[in-house]
Amino acid sequence: MIKISILYPNTPDSRFDMRYYVDTHMPMSIELLSAHPGFKGVTVEHGISGAIPGSEPAYIAMCHFLFDSPEDFMDAFTPHAAALQGDMPNYTTIEPVIQFNEVVISIAG
């Protein structure tokens, strides 16, 4: 299984509308990408602090998609790339950091 991490760095003078992201962008993303049989799940996280409580988080938001393979993600994403990327100005001015990861341990409590 792979995890595609989409990380939004918490940079000065950047804008990130968490409400729009959670209420509009992510439901659209989930609807489009979850139709692919390789889709396994998604999480969205809102950064609240750095290592020291009360300090600024390194990332204001993070989204993690789980798919069977990188190819499955690309097959799901590519047909909808223009719509999903075109929606980004509605919620952020931040250029996201995107990373593909192999999940080697996953334990849910």
C-alpha positions as a Markdown table, in Angstrom:
| # | Residue | x | y | z |
|---|---|---|---|---|
| 1 | Met | 0.0 | 0.0 | 0.0 |
| 2 | Ile | 1.2 | 3.5 | -0.7 |
| 3 | Lys | 0.3 | 6.9 | 0.9 |
| 4 | Ile | 0.3 | 10.0 | -1.1 |
| 5 | Ser | 0.9 | 12.9 | 1.3 |
| 6 | Ile | -0.1 | 16.4 | 0.2 |
| 7 | Leu | 1.4 | 18.8 | 2.7 |
| 8 | Tyr | 0.7 | 22.6 | 2.9 |
| 9 | Pro | 3.6 | 24.4 | 4.6 |
| 10 | Asn | 2.7 | 27.0 | 7.2 |
| 11 | Thr | 4.4 | 30.0 | 5.6 |
| 12 | Pro | 4.1 | 33.7 | 6.4 |
| 13 | Asp | 1.5 | 35.6 | 4.5 |
| 14 | Ser | 0.0 | 32.4 | 3.1 |
| 15 | Arg | -3.7 | 31.8 | 3.0 |
| 16 | Phe | -5.5 | 28.5 | 3.7 |
| 17 | Asp | -9.2 | 28.3 | 4.1 |
| 18 | Met | -9.7 | 25.1 | 6.1 |
| 19 | Arg | -13.5 | 25.3 | 6.1 |
| 20 | Tyr | -13.6 | 25.4 | 2.3 |
| 21 | Tyr | -11.0 | 22.6 | 2.0 |
| 22 | Val | -13.0 | 20.4 | 4.4 |
| 23 | Asp | -16.5 | 21.2 | 3.2 |
| 24 | Thr | -16.0 | 21.6 | -0.5 |
| 25 | His | -12.6 | 20.6 | -1.9 |
| 26 | Met | -12.1 | 17.3 | -0.1 |
| 27 | Pro | -15.7 | 16.0 | -0.7 |
| 28 | Met | -15.1 | 16.6 | -4.4 |
| 29 | Ser | -11.7 | 14.9 | -4.2 |
| 30 | Ile | -13.0 | 11.9 | -2.3 |
| 31 | Glu | -16.0 | 11.5 | -4.7 |
| 32 | Leu | -13.7 | 11.5 | -7.7 |
| 33 | Leu | -10.8 | 9.5 | -6.5 |
| 34 | Ser | -12.6 | 6.9 | -4.4 |
| 35 | Ala | -14.3 | 5.6 | -7.5 |
| 36 | His | -11.1 | 3.9 | -8.4 |
| 37 | Pro | -10.8 | 0.3 | -7.1 |
| 38 | Gly | -7.3 | 1.0 | -5.8 |
| 39 | Phe | -8.5 | 3.7 | -3.4 |
| 40 | Lys | -8.2 | 2.5 | 0.2 |
| 41 | Gly | -8.8 | 5.7 | 2.3 |
| 42 | Val | -8.0 | 9.3 | 3.1 |
| 43 | Thr | -7.3 | 11.4 | 6.1 |
| 44 | Val | -7.2 | 15.2 | 6.4 |
| 45 | Glu | -5.3 | 16.8 | 9.2 |
| 46 | His | -5.1 | 20.4 | 10.5 |
| 47 | Gly | -1.8 | 21.4 | 12.0 |
| 48 | Ile | -2.3 | 22.9 | 15.5 |
| 49 | Ser | 1.3 | 23.1 | 16.9 |
| 50 | Gly | 4.9 | 22.3 | 16.4 |
| 51 | Ala | 7.0 | 20.2 | 18.7 |
| 52 | Ile | 6.6 | 22.6 | 21.5 |
| 53 | Pro | 2.9 | 23.1 | 22.4 |
| 54 | Gly | 1.8 | 26.6 | 21.3 |
| 55 | Ser | 4.5 | 26.9 | 18.6 |
| 56 | Glu | 3.5 | 27.3 | 15.0 |
| 57 | Pro | 3.0 | 24.0 | 13.1 |
| 58 | Ala | 5.3 | 23.2 | 10.2 |
| 59 | Tyr | 2.2 | 22.4 | 8.0 |
| 60 | Ile | -1.1 | 24.1 | 8.2 |
| 61 | Ala | -2.9 | 21.1 | 6.6 |
| 62 | Met | -2.1 | 17.7 | 5.4 |
| 63 | Cys | -4.0 | 15.2 | 3.3 |
| 64 | His | -3.0 | 11.6 | 3.0 |
| 65 | Phe | -4.6 | 9.3 | 0.3 |
| 66 | Leu | -4.1 | 5.6 | 0.6 |
| 67 | Phe | -4.0 | 3.5 | -2.7 |
| 68 | Asp | -2.8 | 0.1 | -3.7 |
| 69 | Ser | 0.0 | 1.5 | -5.9 |
| 70 | Pro | 1.3 | 4.8 | -7.3 |
| 71 | Glu | -0.1 | 3.8 | -10.6 |
| 72 | Asp | -3.6 | 3.4 | -9.1 |
| 73 | Phe | -3.4 | 6.9 | -7.6 |
| 74 | Met | -2.2 | 8.4 | -10.9 |
| 75 | Asp | -5.0 | 6.5 | -12.8 |
| 76 | Ala | -7.6 | 7.9 | -10.3 |
| 77 | Phe | -6.1 | 11.4 | -10.2 |
| 78 | Thr | -5.1 | 12.2 | -13.8 |
| 79 | Pro | -8.6 | 12.4 | -15.4 |
| 80 | His | -9.6 | 14.9 | -12.7 |
| 81 | Ala | -6.3 | 16.8 | -12.3 |
| 82 | Ala | -7.5 | 20.0 | -14.0 |
| 83 | Ala | -10.7 | 20.2 | -11.8 |
| 84 | Leu | -8.9 | 19.4 | -8.6 |
| 85 | Gln | -5.9 | 21.7 | -9.2 |
| 86 | Gly | -8.2 | 24.4 | -10.6 |
| 87 | Asp | -10.1 | 24.5 | -7.3 |
| 88 | Met | -6.9 | 25.2 | -5.3 |
| 89 | Pro | -7.1 | 29.0 | -5.6 |
| 90 | Asn | -10.4 | 28.8 | -3.8 |
| 91 | Tyr | -8.8 | 27.6 | -0.6 |
| 92 | Thr | -5.1 | 28.4 | -0.7 |
| 93 | Thr | -2.1 | 30.4 | -2.0 |
| 94 | Ile | 0.3 | 27.7 | -0.8 |
| 95 | Glu | 2.2 | 25.4 | -3.2 |
| 96 | Pro | 1.8 | 22.0 | -1.7 |
| 97 | Val | 4.6 | 19.5 | -1.1 |
| 98 | Ile | 3.6 | 16.1 | -2.5 |
| 99 | Gln | 5.3 | 12.9 | -1.5 |
| 100 | Phe | 4.6 | 9.2 | -2.3 |
| 101 | Asn | 5.4 | 6.9 | 0.6 |
| 102 | Glu | 5.4 | 3.1 | 1.0 |
| 103 | Val | 3.4 | 2.2 | 4.1 |
| 104 | Val | 5.5 | -0.3 | 6.0 |
| 105 | Ile | 3.7 | -0.3 | 9.4 |
| 106 | Ser | 0.1 | 0.8 | 10.0 |
| 107 | Ile | -1.7 | 0.2 | 13.2 |
| 108 | Ala | -5.1 | 1.7 | 14.0 |
| 109 | Gly | -6.3 | 1.8 | 17.6 |
